[in-house]
Amino acid sequence: MLKIKNLKAGIEEVQILKGINLEVKAGEVHAIMGPNGSGKSTLSAVIAGKEEYEVKCGSVDFLGEDLMDLDPEERAHKGVFLSFQYPIEIPGISVSNFIKTSLAEKRKALGLDPLPAKDLLKMMREKMELLSIKKGYLSRNMNEGFSGGEKKRNEIFQMAMLEPKLSILDETDSGLDIDALRIVANGVNKLKTKDNATIVITHYQRLLDYIVPDFVHVLHDGKIIKSGDKELALELEKKGYDWITKK
Amino acid sequence: MGLIDNLVKYVQHQNLPENKRAVFDAFIKKGFPTTKDEEWKYTSLKKVVKPDYNLFPKQSMIDNSVINKYSLGIKDKIVFVDGNLIYSPEINGVKITGFSDFDFGNTDVISELNSALAESGFTITVEKDTVVENPIEILFFNFTKNSFSQYRNRINVGENSKIKIIEIIQDLSESTTLVNHFTHVSCNKNTNVEYNKIQNNSKDSSLIDSMYIFQKQDSVCEVNTLIFGGRFIRNNLNFEQNGSNCESNMNGISLLDGNQFADNHTFVDHKIAHCRSNEMYKGIYLGNSKGVFNGKIMVRQDAQKIDAFQSNNNLLLSDNSTIDSKPQLEIYADDVKCSHGCTIGQLDEEALFYMRSRGIGVSEAKAVLTYAFASEVIENLSIPELKNLSQRLLAQKLNVDLNFSL
């Protein structure tokens, strides 16, 4: 599904990603771990299409198309979804209006009519239940005054509504208490099918107790320096990053 | 020939009564205000008063389909065509007639001109203890080429009564026109008056709109000014509070593009203690458009316990658009709560990326954020048809096919 080859990218003169190679197949869950400043968030931003990042070389192939040629919205239409580490507050737009608009725009790009209001509401209700989201939430302004946990839950709610093929969860566990973590992880697991894939970016092994990865990669100084299975995450938890990064 | 010469010639033909003649002569002596006048510092009338306007309206017929095209679909309509009142509704407790002469002392130069020459307009009298459930829509159509029209209107709302009005001024002459619009509103004791203006006129139309509102105790008056079109607009909105526990609310949206210009001048005169005023104007400027906001709040010496709030927020969406914003607070009482805020900014890039990453295209994302910016005013409109129209016009002016209502 996703093939990243020798990806080098940065902001202005500063090179952050120094040659990333990664392949993600449908049905897989990959975890990317690494210390602060290793380039984890940059990698997710580059895949999602944030414009400040300049790609120097390499390619990111998504379902046979070079993602780097596409605008962020086109990537979303193709099925890329980024759950933001710091979701943006948009006062004046309700959650329901925001989601209605993004779903309609995605469907328009795919040549589909907007969902009838009744079906849309039904879908929202189902996905809200999945994430134990309370009723009044839809009419609240987008992320405004949300707690950290509510913001992250809102990200996964959007993911559930947009039904992406590739989801990148950027530090979705940060700011979540243990109950919220369980709910969010449970939601992600339920949304998993053999046709979609997930990249989980995290500092801690904790989240991986709930979202069990098929592969774990360690990112350090802009490169993947070690890959393994879920055991690698446990080992990192025990020993820290030093034993790999100092080699 | 300029407008002044035209006016002088026009008056020679009219048989003005002496008192009006005196007002007119006083106007001619002063002339139209220039940018040297403090109240017109950022607003030049030079180009507005330059064309050779026609002061004699023609008599036109109007098709109902035209009325319906511009109407919001409100049942009770007052319709003017070239200054003639052609429709007015029958409403219990409400008397609606055409122009009636009235004088109420010193105002501003433009309003003086209006008082000397206007021969068209409405008078609405609401009896006391009358709650008018449905809004009344007032439409002024003009078909006269290059017309300079003056409308003079009066609303008198009796004690304990309530009324809602929507006003639309629409030019259909496809030419350069000017309207000098004047409205005097008396809000008696314990009244509730809501006045909504849709200023979405044709691209060569200019409007100077002056409104003087007088409030007695326990009255609430709200004016919403929704500017989406027209070449030149100047709104003078004046509130005078003459009783305790009055509330004056004014909200505005200006969404301008091209070479459009709009100026909102507001003035709240807090003369009596224990009153409130709330003011929220949002400006969105594209192309080479220009906006002006001047919000004057006067709290007189004995007007204690006043709660006055004013905000003017502006979005400059192009490099060549400008806004001149001036809060002007004059407070002579010592126990009051007055606050004001003014912001000028652009759309949040982080929010734009966030929306694009959710599949919303650039223009749509900008439109949604712009709507979000304006939503405080739009969502508060109490008449659903008006709210829908504002949402539609906002999408239309920003060239997107989005439905903001949900």
Chai-1 contact restraints between the chains, C-beta under 6 A:
chainA,res_idxA,chainB,res_idxB,connection_type,confidence,min_distance_angstrom,max_distance_angstrom,comment,restraint_id
A,A48,B,S357,contact,1.0,0.0,6.0,A-B,restraint_1
A,K50,B,F353,contact,1.0,0.0,6.0,A-B,restraint_2
A,P72,B,R356,contact,1.0,0.0,6.0,A-B,restraint_3
A,P72,B,S357,contact,1.0,0.0,6.0,A-B,restraint_4
A,E73,B,R356,contact,1.0,0.0,6.0,A-B,restraint_5
A,E73,B,G359,contact,1.0,0.0,6.0,A-B,restraint_6
A,E73,B,G361,contact,1.0,0.0,6.0,A-B,restraint_7
A,A76,B,S357,contact,1.0,0.0,6.0,A-B,restraint_8
A,A76,B,R358,contact,1.0,0.0,6.0,A-B,restraint_9
A,A76,B,G359,contact,1.0,0.0,6.0,A-B,restraint_10
A,H77,B,G359,contact,1.0,0.0,6.0,A-B,restraint_11
A,L82,B,S357,contact,1.0,0.0,6.0,A-B,restraint_12
A,I88,B,E350,contact,1.0,0.0,6.0,A-B,restraint_13
A,I88,B,A351,contact,1.0,0.0,6.0,A-B,restraint_14
A,I88,B,Y354,contact,1.0,0.0,6.0,A-B,restraint_15
A,I90,B,A351,contact,1.0,0.0,6.0,A-B,restraint_16
A,I90,B,A372,contact,1.0,0.0,6.0,A-B,restraint_17
A,G92,B,A372,contact,1.0,0.0,6.0,A-B,restraint_18
A,G92,B,S375,contact,1.0,0.0,6.0,A-B,restraint_19
A,I93,B,A372,contact,1.0,0.0,6.0,A-B,restraint_20
A,S96,B,L406,contact,1.0,0.0,6.0,A-B,restraint_21
A,N97,B,L406,contact,1.0,0.0,6.0,A-B,restraint_22
A,K100,B,L406,contact,1.0,0.0,6.0,A-B,restraint_23
A,T101,B,I360,contact,1.0,0.0,6.0,A-B,restraint_24
A,S102,B,R358,contact,1.0,0.0,6.0,A-B,restraint_25
A,S102,B,G359,contact,1.0,0.0,6.0,A-B,restraint_26
A,S102,B,I360,contact,1.0,0.0,6.0,A-B,restraint_27
A,E105,B,G359,contact,1.0,0.0,6.0,A-B,restraint_28
A,E105,B,I360,contact,1.0,0.0,6.0,A-B,restraint_29
A,K106,B,G359,contact,1.0,0.0,6.0,A-B,restraint_30
